[in-house]
Amino acid sequence: MSETKEILLYAEITRSKYIHTVFFELAQKALELAEKLGGCKISALLFTEPNQLENFKDGFFKSGIDKVYVFEHEKFGTYNTDLYSKLAIELVNEIKPEIMLIGATNEGRDLAPRISSALHTGLTADCTDLDINEKGQLAATRPTFGGKLMATILCKTLPQMATVRPKVFKPLKEDIIRTTEFEIRTPSLTDFEQRTELLDFARTLENEINELDSAEVIVAGGKGVGTTEGFALLKDLADALNGTIGATRGAVDIGLAPKSIQIGQTGKTVRPKLYIACGISGAIQHLVGMQDSEKIIAINTDENAPIFEVADLGIVGDIFKIIPELMKHFSK
């Protein structure tokens, strides 16, 4: 195993104090990339408050992680752009990883470009696939031209950086047990100038309903839903199923739903246990974002709609007639 090759993953801690699920998806892909590179170390970067590491160790042990660089400080209870990027940049300059992968969450999308800009290296954002080419380079694939094409991008400088959408990779089916090394660092922040501070975090109605990354049930609507009242009906069904709602790009473009709940090539990728597609034709740009759902139910007035080809159950009919009947059933 080469000592010079290392893949560094960012382990984001959520507001609920658990490791974001996208980290475990990145860990699975990192194992594949490491094998194609002929074997290399897989490490993680973690920011946490003191005395919290024990809560996270088991996740690293079972994910094939060789080493975790743990930065501990009481200031790490809340994400801070300047502080996290400063320490991450210093670490990368020290260990010089070949590849650095970060989840394309709100936090990751803020942190990654700050690191890449300071290091004068490339960053491929919102990737949907990663591979190693014949020259041993990271080949990062993402949608472009509004989702009409998929571009595979190479980075000429190190580290090769990419952010990856949650849910595009499946987490490990079986635990990969490693004797993970934890290197704890307690940075001195006496000379650090903090330019921003989070005073409060309040959920809006939009992000209350937008838990697509972790939702087990999603009720999604397309242009066929027709009206905002139709989407309100989808929301009622989602609430009855303890789920959340999503939308196609077509529905977003005509103002039926906010972009934050868009699913597909130019939106989010999801893998719920149940996906109910309402008024969705089934264009490939949408299918790539939801086709790995465990069970798919499609409701459409067009019996020839492509969505029925990927659905486990298809219902031909009007959602304004079918959904109220479903609601009667679930209300019992």
RAJOBEL-V854541 format. One record per helix or strand. SS is the DSSP state (a for helix, b for strand). FROM is the first residue (numbers start at 1). TO is the last residue. If there is no record, write none. Layout:
# RAJOBEL-V854541
SS_FROM_TO + SS_FROM_TO
This chain:
# RAJOBEL-V854541
b_6_11 + b_13_13 + b_19_19 + a_21_36 + b_41_48 + a_53_55 + a_57_61 + b_63_63 + b_67_72 + a_74_77 + a_81_95 + b_99_103 + a_106_119 + b_123_127 + b_129_132 + b_138_144 + b_149_154 + b_160_164 + b_176_176 + b_181_185 + a_205_209 + b_217_221 + a_223_225 + a_228_240 + b_244_247 + a_249_253 + a_259_261 + b_262_263 + b_268_268 + b_274_278 + a_284_287 + b_295_300 + a_306_309 + b_313_316 + a_319_331
